[in-house]
Amino acid sequence: MLLRPPPLVSSLTFLLAFLIPLAGAVKFELIAEHHPKPNADTSDTPISSKPAKKYGATDPAVLSIWNFAGAKSLVIVTANSPTSDGQRVDIEILDGSERGNVYLSKKDIKGESRFAITTHENADVGVCMTNTLESGSGRQVRTVDLDIDIGAEAVDYNAIANQESLSLLEVEMRKLEAVVKEIVDELGYLQRREMRMRDTNESTNSRVKNFAMLIMIGVVGLGIWQLVHLRSFFKRKYLID
C-alpha cells in the first residue's frame, strides 16, 4: 500500500515550487548560418574565450538561456536535437560571474544529450547554443528541445528512494528539505549582496561628504585670500586708509 504525503506537506511543496524557478524547458528552432556571430563586436573571438556577460543572442543561429544558480548547485542540461545533414549544433555552459567560468563546451551534439555540471559560485548560468551550416545553402533550421534542471529539481529522487528504500512521504520530505535549503542559501546570498551594496553606498557617501567639505574649505580660504589681497592693493593705491 502506497503512503501518501499529508496535505500540508503537499501544499508546502506546491507553494515552494513556485517561489523559486529551478527548472526550465523550452523548444526552439535554430537557423543555420555559415559563420554564426555570438556577439557582433567580437565575432572573431572563440566562444569559450568571450566574457560571459557579453555572450548575447545577436544572431538567429545563436540562442542563450540564463538561469540563476547558487554556488555548488547541480545543473543538468538535456538537449534533444534530431540529426540534420550539413548542420552542426554546438553547446556551451558558462556563468555570468566576473571570472566567466566555462563549465562545458561540446561541438556537434546529435540526438538526446545529457550534461551535468556543478557550479562554482552564485551567478547566472547560461546555456548557449549555435547552429553552423557546414554545407548546403538556403534557409535551414534545426529544432532543439532544451530542458534545464537546477538544484533540487536536478536530483533523481526515484533512484535515491530505490537505493535507500524510502517511502513516498520520506521522498517528499527530502524534496522539501532540498528546496527549503536552496531558498535559505539564496536569501543568504541576497543578504550578502545587500550588505556589499550598503557598504559601497556608505563609502561613497563618506567620500562625497569629505570632498564637499574640502571644496567648502577651499572656497572659504580663497575668499579670505582675495579680501586680504584686495585690501593690500587698495592700500598701496591710497584708496583706503
KAFENUR-V130144 format. One record per residue. N is the residue number from 1. RES is the residue in one small letter. NEAR is the number of other C-alpha atoms within 8 Angstrom. D_LAST is the distance of its C-alpha to the last C-alpha in Angstrom with 2 decimals. Layout:
n=N res=RES near=NEAR d_last=D_LAST
n=N res=RES near=NEAR d_last=D_LAST
This chain:
n=1 res=m near=2 d_last=112.85
n=2 res=l near=4 d_last=109.27
n=3 res=l near=7 d_last=106.54
n=4 res=r near=6 d_last=103.92
n=5 res=p near=9 d_last=100.38
n=6 res=p near=6 d_last=99.37
n=7 res=p near=6 d_last=97.66
n=8 res=l near=6 d_last=94.38
n=9 res=v near=10 d_last=94.28
n=10 res=s near=10 d_last=95.14
n=11 res=s near=8 d_last=92.47
n=12 res=l near=9 d_last=89.78
n=13 res=t near=11 d_last=90.83
n=14 res=f near=8 d_last=90.74
n=15 res=l near=8 d_last=87.25
n=16 res=l near=10 d_last=85.80
n=17 res=a near=10 d_last=87.25
n=18 res=f near=7 d_last=84.98
n=19 res=l near=6 d_last=81.88
n=20 res=i near=7 d_last=81.46
n=21 res=p near=7 d_last=82.78
n=22 res=l near=10 d_last=84.72
n=23 res=a near=9 d_last=87.18
n=24 res=g near=8 d_last=87.31
n=25 res=a near=8 d_last=90.06
n=26 res=v near=7 d_last=89.69
n=27 res=k near=8 d_last=91.94
n=28 res=f near=7 d_last=90.57
n=29 res=e near=8 d_last=91.45
n=30 res=l near=14 d_last=89.85
n=31 res=i near=11 d_last=90.05
n=32 res=a near=14 d_last=91.10
n=33 res=e near=9 d_last=89.02
n=34 res=h near=7 d_last=89.47
n=35 res=h near=6 d_last=85.89
n=36 res=p near=12 d_last=84.32
n=37 res=k near=11 d_last=80.53
n=38 res=p near=14 d_last=79.23
n=39 res=n near=12 d_last=75.67
n=40 res=a near=7 d_last=74.85
n=41 res=d near=4 d_last=72.07
n=42 res=t near=9 d_last=73.98
n=43 res=s near=9 d_last=77.52
n=44 res=d near=4 d_last=78.29
n=45 res=t near=7 d_last=77.48
n=46 res=p near=7 d_last=80.42
n=47 res=i near=6 d_last=80.48
n=48 res=s near=7 d_last=80.38
n=49 res=s near=6 d_last=77.19
n=50 res=k near=10 d_last=75.17
n=51 res=p near=8 d_last=72.52
n=52 res=a near=11 d_last=74.15
n=53 res=k near=8 d_last=71.37
n=54 res=k near=7 d_last=71.85
n=55 res=y near=10 d_last=75.58
n=56 res=g near=9 d_last=75.96
n=57 res=a near=10 d_last=78.80
n=58 res=t near=9 d_last=77.59
n=59 res=d near=10 d_last=81.17
n=60 res=p near=8 d_last=84.28
n=61 res=a near=13 d_last=86.17
n=62 res=v near=15 d_last=83.79
n=63 res=l near=12 d_last=83.40
n=64 res=s near=11 d_last=81.23
n=65 res=i near=7 d_last=81.63
n=66 res=w near=8 d_last=79.13
n=67 res=n near=7 d_last=79.61
n=68 res=f near=8 d_last=77.60
n=69 res=a near=12 d_last=79.33
n=70 res=g near=12 d_last=78.29
n=71 res=a near=9 d_last=78.44
n=72 res=k near=8 d_last=81.97
n=73 res=s near=10 d_last=83.52
n=74 res=l near=13 d_last=86.84
n=75 res=v near=13 d_last=86.78
n=76 res=i near=12 d_last=90.06
n=77 res=v near=11 d_last=90.09
n=78 res=t near=12 d_last=93.37
n=79 res=a near=12 d_last=93.57
n=80 res=n near=11 d_last=96.71
n=81 res=s near=12 d_last=96.96
n=82 res=p near=10 d_last=100.32
n=83 res=t near=6 d_last=101.15
n=84 res=s near=6 d_last=100.54
n=85 res=d near=4 d_last=101.48
n=86 res=g near=8 d_last=98.70
n=87 res=q near=12 d_last=95.91
n=88 res=r near=11 d_last=94.12
n=89 res=v near=12 d_last=92.09
n=90 res=d near=12 d_last=89.66
n=91 res=i near=13 d_last=87.94
n=92 res=e near=13 d_last=84.92
n=93 res=i near=12 d_last=83.50
n=94 res=l near=13 d_last=79.91
n=95 res=d near=12 d_last=76.95
n=96 res=g near=14 d_last=73.41
n=97 res=s near=12 d_last=71.72
n=98 res=e near=4 d_last=69.12
n=99 res=r near=5 d_last=71.92
n=100 res=g near=11 d_last=74.07
n=101 res=n near=9 d_last=77.32
n=102 res=v near=10 d_last=80.43
n=103 res=y near=9 d_last=83.40
n=104 res=l near=9 d_last=86.15
n=105 res=s near=10 d_last=86.79
n=106 res=k near=8 d_last=90.30
n=107 res=k near=8 d_last=91.65
n=108 res=d near=7 d_last=94.60
n=109 res=i near=11 d_last=95.36
n=110 res=k near=10 d_last=98.69
n=111 res=g near=9 d_last=100.33
n=112 res=e near=9 d_last=99.03
n=113 res=s near=9 d_last=96.59
n=114 res=r near=8 d_last=95.11
n=115 res=f near=7 d_last=92.05
n=116 res=a near=8 d_last=90.59
n=117 res=i near=9 d_last=87.24
n=118 res=t near=8 d_last=85.10
n=119 res=t near=13 d_last=81.37
n=120 res=h near=6 d_last=78.91
n=121 res=e near=8 d_last=75.92
n=122 res=n near=11 d_last=74.73
n=123 res=a near=11 d_last=74.32
n=124 res=d near=11 d_last=75.83
n=125 res=v near=12 d_last=79.10
n=126 res=g near=12 d_last=80.05
n=127 res=v near=11 d_last=83.54
n=128 res=c near=11 d_last=83.22
n=129 res=m near=11 d_last=86.23
n=130 res=t near=13 d_last=86.76
n=131 res=n near=16 d_last=89.79
n=132 res=t near=13 d_last=90.44
n=133 res=l near=12 d_last=93.00
n=134 res=e near=8 d_last=94.91
n=135 res=s near=6 d_last=97.63
n=136 res=g near=6 d_last=98.56
n=137 res=s near=5 d_last=96.53
n=138 res=g near=4 d_last=95.70
n=139 res=r near=6 d_last=94.23
n=140 res=q near=7 d_last=95.41
n=141 res=v near=8 d_last=94.31
n=142 res=r near=13 d_last=95.05
n=143 res=t near=10 d_last=95.14
n=144 res=v near=12 d_last=93.59
n=145 res=d near=12 d_last=94.00
n=146 res=l near=11 d_last=91.18
n=147 res=d near=11 d_last=91.16
n=148 res=i near=11 d_last=88.33
n=149 res=d near=12 d_last=88.79
n=150 res=i near=13 d_last=85.99
n=151 res=g near=13 d_last=86.14
n=152 res=a near=11 d_last=88.76
n=153 res=e near=9 d_last=90.25
n=154 res=a near=10 d_last=91.01
n=155 res=v near=7 d_last=93.18
n=156 res=d near=7 d_last=96.94
n=157 res=y near=8 d_last=97.82
n=158 res=n near=6 d_last=101.45
n=159 res=a near=7 d_last=101.87
n=160 res=i near=10 d_last=100.20
n=161 res=a near=11 d_last=102.47
n=162 res=n near=8 d_last=105.56
n=163 res=q near=6 d_last=104.53
n=164 res=e near=6 d_last=103.61
n=165 res=s near=7 d_last=106.12
n=166 res=l near=10 d_last=103.50
n=167 res=s near=8 d_last=104.33
n=168 res=l near=10 d_last=102.67
n=169 res=l near=10 d_last=100.58
n=170 res=e near=8 d_last=99.36
n=171 res=v near=11 d_last=98.48
n=172 res=e near=12 d_last=96.45
n=173 res=m near=9 d_last=94.65
n=174 res=r near=8 d_last=93.88
n=175 res=k near=11 d_last=92.40
n=176 res=l near=10 d_last=90.39
n=177 res=e near=8 d_last=89.11
n=178 res=a near=10 d_last=88.01
n=179 res=v near=11 d_last=86.24
n=180 res=v near=9 d_last=84.43
n=181 res=k near=8 d_last=83.36
n=182 res=e near=11 d_last=81.94
n=183 res=i near=9 d_last=80.02
n=184 res=v near=8 d_last=78.57
n=185 res=d near=9 d_last=77.65
n=186 res=e near=9 d_last=75.98
n=187 res=l near=8 d_last=74.02
n=188 res=g near=8 d_last=72.92
n=189 res=y near=9 d_last=71.82
n=190 res=l near=8 d_last=69.83
n=191 res=q near=8 d_last=68.23
n=192 res=r near=8 d_last=67.19
n=193 res=r near=8 d_last=65.75
n=194 res=e near=8 d_last=63.81
n=195 res=m near=8 d_last=62.45
n=196 res=r near=8 d_last=61.36
n=197 res=m near=8 d_last=59.65
n=198 res=r near=8 d_last=57.93
n=199 res=d near=8 d_last=56.70
n=200 res=t near=8 d_last=55.44
n=201 res=n near=8 d_last=53.62
n=202 res=e near=8 d_last=52.02
n=203 res=s near=8 d_last=50.97
n=204 res=t near=8 d_last=49.50
n=205 res=n near=8 d_last=47.68
n=206 res=s near=8 d_last=46.22
n=207 res=r near=8 d_last=45.04
n=208 res=v near=8 d_last=43.48
n=209 res=k near=8 d_last=41.67
n=210 res=n near=8 d_last=40.33
n=211 res=f near=8 d_last=39.28
n=212 res=a near=8 d_last=37.48
n=213 res=m near=8 d_last=35.61
n=214 res=l near=8 d_last=34.66
n=215 res=i near=8 d_last=33.34
n=216 res=m near=8 d_last=31.27
n=217 res=i near=8 d_last=29.81
n=218 res=g near=8 d_last=29.06
n=219 res=v near=8 d_last=27.40
n=220 res=v near=8 d_last=25.20
n=221 res=g near=8 d_last=24.32
n=222 res=l near=8 d_last=23.57
n=223 res=g near=8 d_last=21.31
n=224 res=i near=8 d_last=19.30
n=225 res=w near=8 d_last=19.16
n=226 res=q near=8 d_last=17.99
n=227 res=l near=8 d_last=15.07
n=228 res=v near=8 d_last=14.04
n=229 res=h near=8 d_last=14.76
n=230 res=l near=8 d_last=12.87
n=231 res=r near=8 d_last=9.61
n=232 res=s near=8 d_last=10.31
n=233 res=f near=8 d_last=11.42
n=234 res=f near=10 d_last=8.57
n=235 res=k near=10 d_last=6.36
n=236 res=r near=7 d_last=9.56
n=237 res=k near=7 d_last=9.90
n=238 res=y near=7 d_last=6.79
n=239 res=l near=7 d_last=6.98
n=240 res=i near=6 d_last=3.79
n=241 res=d near=4 d_last=0.00
